[in-house]
Structure formats: structure tokens, C-alpha cells
Amino acid sequence: MLECYNPPEMEPYVAGMETLPDLADLRAFCLVVDTGSITGAARSLGETKGSVSRRITRLERLLGVALLRRSPRLVEATEDGATYRQRLGPVLELLEETTTAVRQTRARPAGHLRVTAPNDLGVSVLAPMVTAFTERHPEVTVEMVLSDRVLDFDADHIDLALRATRTLADSTLVGQRMQDIEAGFFATPAYLAAHPAPTHPDGLRDHRLVLHRAIRGFLTFPLRGPEGAEVSVRVRGAVSSNDYGFVRACVLAGGGIAAIPKVVVATDLAAGTLVPVLPAWSAGSSSLYLLYAGTRFLPAKIRAFRDFVQASFGVPARLGPR
């Protein structure tokens, strides 16, 4: 004869007590019902019979109802237990599907990325790179947030950042140097054919100049030259702008000479549409860094973008969050 299994210290549900059962207890209960055996459930779970019995006891105490009836030969669900098992099925299946989906997002790049970078690098450097990345990873969408402001990863929902700076401020972010950014002077061959190139920085004053971030049309260049020579030259620009993309476009239109980061005009130099002026002199330098969260478990989409940018700049992969 089957009798209700009344575990010791059975107590009715009391409002305010813990209401979320342990997941392992729920799985143990389902296995006991499905196999009709505590021994079989224990074998499947790799636990002892006593351990499984304690799980059932804990679950019944939490719910305040008897879930099982058992005899020496058989264990079966009570009416409440059968109802509980039936309703648990879809819940546990959904949990398993959700867990699998989350693990897959770590294994396969997918989802939306927000990446911030300086305005000056957007068109000339990053547009081709991001296009190639999305072609390789079609399940990832990339939103480029171009800004000269230093955006906050949390407040602005940023996943990765590319920043041009001489030094990085201390933070919890991981920062990797992609490349040094050296600025030089450039002009079109046609402009230099009509206006011979200067042989010394002082000669810049005799040319039409396109300046970046000039103050009321004037800018002072601290220049570094051969054998460590240093010269400071104050010049007046015919045109000035706060955007290197605009400066580059003006120079390509024949507007004169400009100091521009070499990475911004790399394709123009390769095509011969721009040529160096005063090639032995540097107009300043900084470094381009890639930043991302310093967490142990980076989503696959962030890892994929990080690795792609590293490869694009020829930077060896570093040990760190994978």
C-alpha cells in the first residue's frame, strides 16, 4: 500500500520564507518522478540516495506540500507532485534553451556593437576596416560613434573604443597600443609644382596653409627634425578646421600644405595624390589605443572585433580576457 511520504519537520508555506527552490533540487525531483525511483535518480545525478532524499525533503518543506508517495517497491508523485512536475517541464526546458543560447553568444560572434573613435580616423582609417569586419561576421552589426569626446563605457553603452593619445589615464579598461601616430606635412604634386616646397620649417610662412585647430587663424608648430633639432614656427592658415578629414579634403583640392597624421593620408600617399613636404621634420606624435572592458568573460562579438582590429594593424594578440 502506498503512503504519502511525509518528510520530517514538514512545515506549511509561510509568507516571507524563501520561495525560490534550488535548481538541483528541482532536477532531482523531476528525475525521481520520471524514473519512479530515488535510486535511479541518484544514479543519474551521481549522488547518493540520501542526498536525493534530502533534496526532496528540502523542496517539500519549502512548498509546504507532499510531492511523493512511496512504498518499498515504488515511488510516485502525489496529485500536487504530478501537477508540479508537469508545470516544471516547460520551465526547465526554457532554462536549458536560454543557457545554451547564452553560451552560444560567447562562442559565436553575434549581436550589436557600439564602438567609439575620434572623428579624424572615421573615414580614412576605420570605414574600410569596419566594412571588412561586418563582411566576415555578418551576424554582428556595428555602430560607430565618432566623437572627439572621451565617452564613458557604461553611461554611453560603449563596447570598444579607439583613442589617439600620448598617455592613457588609469582605469579598469584594458588598453592595447595599435600603432604610433606621426604627423607630417603634405600637399598635392600640382600645388608644389606651382609653389616650390620649403626646405626649412621657416619657409612654411611663405605658403598657403590648411591648419587643424588654429586659434583665430594662427597656430604654432613645435617641430622635431634631423639629429634631434627642434624648431617652433608660428604660421597663419588660409583655412582651418577642427576635423582632419576636412583639412585633408582641402589639401587634396589644392588648398596648400597641411600637417596631418600619416595614418589619415596613407591611401593618398600610396596613390600619389599627396606627397610629403619637409619629410625630415615631425609635426607631432601620439599613439592609437584600443580599449575594452577588463572582464574575464568577453562576449564573442567584442573578442572578434578586438582580434580583427589587432590583425588589421599588425599587432600580435596579447594574453588577456578571451
Order of alpha helices (4+ residues) and beta strands (2+ residues): beta-alpha-alpha-alpha-beta-beta-alpha-beta-alpha-beta-beta-beta-alpha-beta-beta-beta-beta-alpha-beta-alpha-beta-beta-alpha
